[in-house]
């Protein structure tokens, strides 16, 4: 029984890592789409007041830069929230069955 519980927790954590990574990738993709659509010279992606990614235009090329403290905190917070949702939904489902 312990092995099954450990495997279940590992699965939940891996699911949350994957979903957080995909979610932040989509947010950054939408940031690039907004950047190109508006023609701005710089765009900083934020979660609240926490900046986590900056897109800027040089003379000919566009570069993206992660803002390390903000990206780490955003990614970790996203993982924790998604893991909490997954775990709670499994607990509610297990209670109802």
GIURCOR-V994492 format. One record per pair of residues at least 12 apart in sequence whose C-alpha atoms are under 6 Angstrom apart, sorted by the first residue. I is the first residue (numbers start at 1). J is the second residue. D is the distance in whole Angstrom. If there is no record, write none. Layout:
BEGIN
i = (I I)
j = (J J)
d = (D D)
END
This chain:
BEGIN
i = (16 16 16 17 20 20 41 41 42 42 43 50 51 52 52 52 53 53 53)
j = (79 82 83 79 78 79 56 57 55 56 55 70 70 67 70 71 65 66 67)
d = (5 5 5 6 6 6 6 5 6 4 5 6 5 5 4 4 6 5 5)
END
